Amino acid sequence: MGKAVALITGASRGIGRGIAIELAKHGYDIAGVATRYEPDNLEKGLAEVEKRVEHLGVRFLPVVGDISDLASHDRMVQQVLDEFGAIDVLVNNAGVAPLQRLDILETTAESFDRLIAINVRGPFFLTQLVARRMIEQVAEKRAYTPKIIFVTSISSHTASPNRAEYCISKAGLSMAAQNYAVRLADHGILVFDVRPGIIQTDMTSGVKEKYDRLISSGLLLQRRWGTPEDVGKVCVALADGYLDYATGTVIEVGGGFGIHRL
């Protein structure tokens, strides 16, 4: 049995996969949420993450669900509680990019609504549900200090008018993190905003040449792509309590992107 239970959305690939594996390395049982689970596919997807996590000696619970479907939240959370009895760490990682990058003057309502539903509305209300359970756990004197981590983006504060709806959704998610940090502080529940920069995942594969060029020309102080492992290690530090007097903190995992320079 792990030392605590982490519920991670979007856990089947990319940053979510990296967070799941890093937390598992440090003894956390993992409940991984994804839109599908193919138990026979051990090469990629939730089953591959399950295999990696269990190999590390902790438990893994695959949870199938669409974060934008609010009606499914109760079922997903109850599934985790039935299996593990508690949720100690919630990592709101699930998110999508626009299906097509369009100039802000051409952004469609359909794309805007899709990103808001998945990137903001879904995690906002999932957090509301999980936070209520965490409050109960605190009242029950569970030893672990609950943590909620919002995985947002440097796009929370950096404009990209060819994917404005993505930036707006991440800015909204960052503000959700701030509001939950304020509301839950009196209950001893800590909330953090982790902002990945240019991370090598499926989501960024289509713009690899562009970012290769920007990185090599000095966009970042650390001239390399970030990895899901980089984000996962930050989540481990938060989950393990190394920033327990820093609720509401924003942590950029971006290789120095956010430093203003002349």
Summary of the structure (lengths in Angstrom):
residues: 262
radius of gyration: 17.7
end to end distance: 51.0
largest distance: 54.4
contacts: 886
relative contact order: 0.14
helix: 47%
strand: 15%
